[in-house]
Amino acid sequence: MDSAGWHAQHRARKDDARWNQPQRGPDGRFQPVEQVYPMHEPFVGGFSPAATPPTNYQGGPPPFPPSPHPSPGPPPPIPPKDGLYQHNGAPKFKPQYEESTLSYPESTNSAGSYLYPTQQLAHMTPVERSQNLRIARMHPYLQFMAGPLLRYDTVGPDGVWRGAAMIVTADAGSIYDPYPTLTYVYDSNVPPNQHKRSPSRSTNSRGHSFELPPHPADPYASMFQAANNTVPAISPNATYRNVPGEELWVYAGNGGTFTFWRFMIEIPLAASEMRVDYCINNGQYLTFHVPGRNHNMRWAAFSCNGFSAGVNPDDFRGPGYATGYDPVWTDLLHKHTEQPFHALVGGGDQLYCDAIVREPEMQAWVTCTKAEKKRNFPLSEEMRFAIDRFYFNHYCQVFRSGAFARANSSIPMLNMLDDHDPDDLMRSPVFNTIGSRGYFFFLLFQCFINPEKDGLDGQRHPFKSIVFGGPGPYIPFPSHSFLSYLGPHSAILLLDCRAERKKDQVCSDQQYKAVLNRIYQLPKTIEHLVLLTGIPIAYPRMVFLETALESKMNPLTALGRNGSLGLSGFVNKFNADAELLDDLNDHWTAKSHKKERNWLIEQLQAYARSTQTRVSLLGGDVHCAAVGVLKTLVKGKNKQDVPPAMDYRYMVNVVSSAIVNTPPPNGVLTMVGALATKTHRTLHHMDTDESMIPVFNTDTNGSQPKNKYIMGRRNWCSVSWDPMSGDLIFDIRVEKEKGCGETIGYAVRAPAPRWVIT
């Protein structure tokens, strides 16, 4: 659905030529397309100065010299085992961000131009420079490949917040005696914003506004103590917890072995919101926030965190940004500094893995043109090795890079899976392995779960939000759905729509039975249930296009298979079907899923009516913003809608996509917008009407939009509970201008339930 430019297509052809002629290295193995190396210790959290200029940097030479891939180097000596902690278990650490009485120069000179940090340091004394550049070192030393990452699980009836942190380390350069230790500290008597100034944005000469204050995940924030003032909550009443890491999994690949360490976190919620500071092995401190015990969470949702093939990321990079990936993420982080989010919900495509077809070991299979031969292509050990190598390298690279890394180390994640798998190929040895290992790495990197270690018993599982379904038809795991607490009045269900997926099935009866049983057990105080599915449930359907693309007589597909007229990108590399057809078949409104969709809506209506709970739907995938709605169908000439608060059938379907990827071409947006006003009778037998809400009455620049139902700009969604009305507010944050790093909000409310249970 992307419109690639000529230069992008030319670059793709050159890449194809390189991938089709793979070269072996001195060790006899193929050279991987993507290879990651250990990070410099000061840049744990994903922020190497070479990759991240200051947020108000406006061009010219980079403010920091580029650094090559770090070499492991000798580790520091092992400190005494009794030198890390005091007798009461509290760490003997010196706060990384110390209070200071030093006077610091302004960040601009008299002419108003930006002073690089090194220029500011030049005005200080040697003692001041060393104090500002001193960075907390880990003891014992660890070589990070990725992390730390945070995951939110749920809050139990006991009021205890449960989650986890995870790191990935290189064994050759790390010291594991003792095992890595996570220290976290919180104080219910210290307001979370006591040491934080109000963030402010500055506007450059082009009118683009994107400045962020220093963030605790940025090691060079210590240069600006007066501006940052983020000090760990050390006080006589502070609570310290030291959690030894548990070995979750070991990857054996190029360069040795690498260990995944998981740290389980439990925090009793207090009366008010708390800031939690944490570090690994006494190293750099990072921060996240937990809500008050009787407060509903603020959370952010996103999807499609990557660019499709043929898209030039630099086209989306505004002034001051290192890449086109960062602008909208920077906006999310700015909102986080204004009012912290308690959870970061990934609605699918947290990273794009299509590049696995570039791996040299996969080329014989990728370039195979005969469908039958491709389905039966044997899986070699080299291919199996390359699949794991790709997932490991690619995950490490994405989850430790740029503003996304800053977000997932400071906002606990809740993630679900979304991908596009042609049904016929999932039975083939190669594609089945790609799908199975992809699901394993999703659980590992995004959910901190190893099924072989954690088991499949929901009662004994370390994560209490998990809901197991039936076995996957193509993968060796059952479905993993998650039901998490978002506060005393709201909860979220992340429905696994992939593990059990077939062309004629999204979820099995076993999974539906399990999740319905769990939601009926939610506390009576819950008034809002958000159902997260990777693909929207209420969204314009394109049945005529689906039928045309399925036809063997479709001329576009035929030309694409032959590579004629530059239409080779119209078909996918796996089974030569239309690429857009794969997207359409995924939709709940596709012919093969419509019956299941209608049944699910009916079950949700029954749940809403009997428990007086407002059900709202959230989805992504389609690379644009929109809001669908289901409501009671009113018949008759003088019909008047049932007030939303009194209508148990009223469900908004918020569509937020994409935070990074390019919007669909204008032609597709126009077509979807035209279909948004079409009357759908699919649910009329259930007395249910389906339509779209015209949310976008003005464009981001204040002008009249061409389409009030669909917004083709990058976006994410902020969600909060309104204490005055009890409504749940979905604020769709739409990028104001491509690459500028600033968004405009379009809010839609899910009203608190006010109908009477009969």
DATA-V276108 format. One record per pair of residues at least 4 apart in sequence whose C-alpha atoms are under 7 Angstrom apart, sorted by the first residue. I is the first residue (numbers start at 1). J is the second residue. If there is no record, write none. Layout:
I:J  I:J
This chain:
1:580  1:664  1:665  2:664  2:665  3:665  4:8  4:9  4:310  4:311  5:9  6:10  7:11  8:12  8:310  8:311  8:312  9:13  9:310  10:14  11:15  12:16  12:310  13:17  14:18  15:19  16:20  17:21  18:22  19:358  19:360  20:363  22:30  22:360  23:30  23:31  24:28  24:29  24:30  24:31  25:29  25:30  25:31  30:360  32:359  32:360  33:358  33:359  34:393  34:394  35:393  36:393  36:397  37:69  37:145  38:70  38:143  38:144  38:145  38:170  39:43  39:44  39:70  39:143  39:144  39:145  40:70  41:143  42:135  42:219  43:47  43:48  43:219  44:147  45:147  45:148  45:217  45:400  45:405  45:406  45:409  46:400  46:401  46:402  46:405  46:406  47:52  47:218  47:401  47:402  48:52  49:53  49:64  50:64  50:65  50:66  50:67  51:322  52:322  53:57  53:62  53:63  53:322  55:210  55:211  55:212  55:320  56:211  56:320  57:320  58:319  58:320  59:319  59:320  63:116  72:173  75:141  75:173  76:141  78:140  79:83  79:139  79:140  84:91  84:92  85:89  85:90  85:91  85:92  86:90  86:91  86:92  90:240  93:282  95:231  95:232  96:135  96:136  96:284  96:285  97:222  97:225  97:229  97:230  97:231  98:231  105:120  107:114  107:115  108:112  108:113  108:114  108:115  109:113  109:114  109:115  115:119  115:120  116:120  117:121  118:122  121:129  124:128  124:129  125:129  126:130  127:131  128:132  129:133  130:134  132:222  132:223  133:222  133:223  136:283  136:284  137:283  137:284  138:142  138:281  138:282  138:283  139:281  139:282  140:175  140:281  141:174  141:175  142:169  142:173  142:174  142:175  143:169  143:170  143:173  143:174  144:168  144:169  144:170  145:168  145:169  145:170  145:396  146:167  146:168  146:396  146:399  146:400  147:166  147:167  147:168  147:400  148:165  148:166  148:167  148:409  149:165  149:166  149:167  149:408  149:409  150:164  150:165  150:166  150:408  150:409  150:411  150:412  150:413  151:163  151:164  151:165  151:412  151:413  151:414  151:447  152:162  152:163  152:164  152:343  152:412  152:413  152:414  153:162  153:163  153:463  153:464  153:465  153:484  154:161  154:162  154:464  154:465  154:484  154:485  155:159  155:160  155:161  155:162  155:485  156:160  156:161  159:268  159:269  159:293  160:266  160:267  160:268  160:269  161:266  161:267  161:268  161:269  162:265  162:266  162:267  163:264  163:265  163:266  164:262  164:263  164:264  164:265  165:262  165:263  165:264  166:260  166:261  166:262  166:263  166:448  167:260  167:261  167:262  168:258  168:259  168:260  168:261  169:258  169:259  169:260  170:174  170:257  170:258  170:259  171:257  171:258  171:259  176:180  179:244  179:245  180:244  180:245  180:280  180:281  181:242  181:243  181:244  181:245  181:280  181:281  182:242  182:243  182:244  182:263  182:278  182:279  182:280  182:281  183:240  183:241  183:242  183:243  183:278  183:279  183:280  184:240  184:241  184:242  184:276  184:277  184:278  184:279  185:233  185:238  185:239  185:240  185:241  185:276  185:277  185:278  186:233  186:238  186:239  186:240  186:274  186:275  186:276  186:277  187:233  187:237  187:238  187:239  188:270  188:274  190:194  191:274  192:273  192:274  192:275  195:229  195:230  195:231  196:228  196:229  196:230  198:338  199:213  199:337  199:338  201:209  201:210  201:211  201:212  202:209  202:210  202:211  203:207  203:208  203:209  204:208  204:209  208:740  209:740  209:741  209:742  210:740  210:741  210:742  212:334  214:218  214:221  214:228  215:221  216:221  216:286  216:287  217:286  217:406  221:228  224:228  225:229  232:277  233:238  234:238  243:263  244:263  245:261  245:262  245:263  246:261  246:262  246:263  247:259  247:260  247:261  247:262  248:260  248:261  248:262  248:450  249:259  249:260  250:257  250:258  250:259  250:260  251:257  251:258  251:259  252:256  252:257  252:258  253:257  253:389  269:292  269:293  270:292  270:293  271:292  271:293  271:294  272:291  272:292  272:293  273:290  273:291  273:292  274:289  274:290  274:291  275:287  275:288  275:289  275:290  276:287  276:288  276:289  277:285  277:286  277:287  277:288  278:285  278:286  278:287  279:283  279:284  279:285  279:286  286:410  287:410  288:410  288:411  289:340  289:342  290:342  291:295  291:297  291:342  294:487  294:488  295:487  295:488  296:486  296:487  296:488  296:489  296:721  297:342  297:486  297:487  297:720  298:341  298:342  298:719  298:720  299:341  299:342  299:343  299:344  299:718  299:719  299:720  300:341  300:343  300:344  300:345  300:717  300:718  300:719  301:344  301:345  301:346  301:347  301:716  301:717  301:718  302:345  302:346  302:347  302:656  302:657  302:658  302:659  302:716  302:717  303:346  303:347  303:348  303:349  303:350  303:620  303:621  303:656  303:657  303:658  303:659  304:348  304:349  304:350  304:621  304:657  304:658  304:659  304:660  304:661  305:349  305:350  305:351  305:658  305:659  305:660  305:661  306:351  306:352  306:660  306:661  307:311  307:313  307:660  307:661  307:662  308:661  313:317  313:323  313:324  314:323  314:324  315:324  316:324  316:738  316:739  317:321  317:323  317:324  317:739  318:739  318:740  321:326  321:327  324:739  325:660  326:330  326:402  326:403  327:331  327:739  327:740  327:741  328:332  328:659  328:735  328:741  328:742  329:333  329:403  329:404  330:334  330:403  330:741  331:335  331:741  331:742  331:743  332:336  333:337  333:407  334:338  335:339  336:340  336:341  341:411  342:411  342:412  343:411  343:412  343:413  343:414  344:411  344:412  344:413  344:414  345:413  345:414  345:415  346:350  346:414  346:415  346:416  347:415  347:416  347:532  347:533  347:534  347:619  347:620  348:416  348:417  348:418  348:534  349:417  349:418  349:419  356:390  357:362  357:366  359:363  359:386  361:382  361:383  361:386  362:366  362:383  363:367  364:368  365:374  365:377  366:573  368:374  370:374  371:375  371:575  372:376  373:377  375:425  375:428  376:428  376:429  377:429  377:430  378:429  378:430  379:383  379:384  379:429  379:430  380:384  381:385  382:386  383:387  384:388  385:389  386:390  387:391  387:434  388:392  389:393  390:394  391:395  391:441  392:396  393:397  394:398  395:399  396:400  397:401  399:404  399:405  400:405  401:405  402:406  403:407  404:408  405:409  406:410  407:411  408:412  408:413  415:446  415:447  416:494  416:496  417:496  417:498  418:498  418:534  420:582  422:426  422:582  423:502  423:503  425:431  426:431  426:432  426:474  427:432  427:474  428:432  429:433  430:434  431:435  432:436  432:474  433:437  434:438  435:439  435:475  436:440  436:475  436:476  437:441  438:442  439:443  440:444  441:445  442:446  442:447  443:447  443:448  443:449  443:450  444:448  444:449  444:450  449:454  450:454  451:455  451:456  454:461  455:461  457:461  458:466  458:467  458:468  465:482  465:483  465:484  466:480  466:481  466:482  466:483  467:480  467:481  467:482  467:514  467:515  468:478  468:479  468:480  468:481  468:511  469:478  469:479  469:480  469:510  469:511  469:514  470:478  470:479  470:508  470:510  470:511  471:477  471:478  471:479  471:500  472:476  472:477  472:478  472:479  472:499  472:500  473:500  475:499  478:499  479:496  479:499  479:500  480:496  481:494  481:495  481:496  482:493  482:494  482:495  483:492  483:493  483:494  484:491  484:492  484:493  485:490  485:491  485:492  486:490  486:491  486:492  487:491  488:525  488:526  489:525  489:526  489:527  489:528  490:526  490:527  490:528  490:529  491:528  491:529  491:530  492:529  492:530  492:531  493:530  493:531  493:532  494:531  494:532  494:533  495:532  495:533  497:501  497:506  497:507  497:533  498:506  500:506  500:507  500:508  501:505  501:506  501:507  502:506  503:592  504:592  504:593  505:593  507:511  507:512  508:512  509:513  510:514  511:515  512:516  513:517  514:518  515:519  516:520  517:521  518:522  522:526  526:613  527:612  527:613  527:614  527:752  527:753  528:613  528:614  528:615  529:613  529:614  529:615  529:616  530:615  530:616  530:617  530:618  531:616  531:617  531:618  532:617  532:618  532:619  533:618  533:619  534:619  534:620  534:621  535:587  535:619  535:620  535:621  536:618  536:619  536:620  536:653  536:655  537:588  537:589  538:628  538:629  538:653  539:628  540:672  540:675  540:676  541:589  542:546  543:547  544:548  545:549  546:550  546:581  546:584  547:551  548:554  549:554  549:578  549:581  554:558  555:559  556:560  557:561  557:570  557:571  557:578  558:562  559:563  559:564  559:567  560:564  560:567  560:568  560:569  560:570  560:571  561:568  561:571  561:576  563:567  563:568  564:568  570:578  570:579  571:576  571:577  571:578  571:579  572:576  572:577  572:578  572:579  578:582  579:583  580:584  581:585  582:586  583:587  584:590  585:590  588:593  588:594  588:597  589:593  589:594  590:594  593:597  594:598  595:599  596:600  597:601  598:602  598:683  599:603  600:604  601:605  602:606  603:607  604:608  605:609  605:648  605:649  606:610  607:611  608:612  608:613  608:614  608:615  608:648  609:648  609:757  610:757  612:753  612:757  613:753  614:648  614:752  614:753  615:651  616:651  616:652  616:653  616:750  617:651  617:652  617:653  617:654  618:653  618:654  618:655  619:654  619:655  619:656  620:655  620:656  620:657  621:657  622:657  623:657  623:658  623:661  623:662  623:663  623:664  624:656  624:657  624:658  624:663  624:710  624:711  624:712  624:713  624:714  625:655  625:656  625:657  625:710  625:711  625:712  626:654  626:655  626:709  626:710  626:711  627:652  627:653  627:654  627:655  627:692  627:693  628:652  628:653  628:654  628:691  628:692  628:693  629:650  629:651  629:652  629:653  629:690  629:691  629:692  629:693  630:649  630:650  630:651  630:652  630:688  630:689  630:690  630:691  631:649  631:650  631:651  631:688  631:689  631:690  632:642  632:647  632:649  632:650  632:687  632:688  632:689  633:684  633:687  633:688  633:689  634:639  634:640  634:641  635:639  642:646  642:647  643:647  644:650  644:751  645:751  645:752  645:753  645:754  646:753  646:754  646:755  647:755  648:755  652:750  656:715  656:716  656:717  656:732  657:714  657:715  657:716  658:714  658:715  659:714  659:715  659:716  660:714  663:712  663:713  663:714  664:668  664:669  664:712  665:669  666:670  667:671  668:672  669:673  669:712  670:674  671:675  672:676  673:707  673:709  673:710  676:691  676:692  676:709  677:691  677:692  680:690  683:687  683:688  683:689  684:688  684:689  692:709  693:709  694:708  694:709  695:708  695:709  695:746  696:708  696:709  696:746  697:704  697:705  697:708  698:702  698:703  698:704  698:705  699:703  699:704  699:705  700:736  700:744  713:734  713:735  714:734  714:735  715:732  715:733  715:734  715:735  716:732  716:733  716:734  717:730  717:731  717:732  717:733  718:730  718:731  718:732  719:729  719:730  719:731  720:728  720:729  720:730  721:726  721:727  721:728  721:729  722:726  722:727  722:728  722:729  726:752  727:749  727:750  727:751  727:752  728:749  728:750  728:751  729:747  729:748  729:749  729:750  730:747  730:748  730:749  731:745  731:746  731:747  731:748  732:745  732:746  732:747  733:743  733:744  733:745  733:746  734:743  734:744  734:745  735:742  735:743  735:744  736:742  736:743  736:744
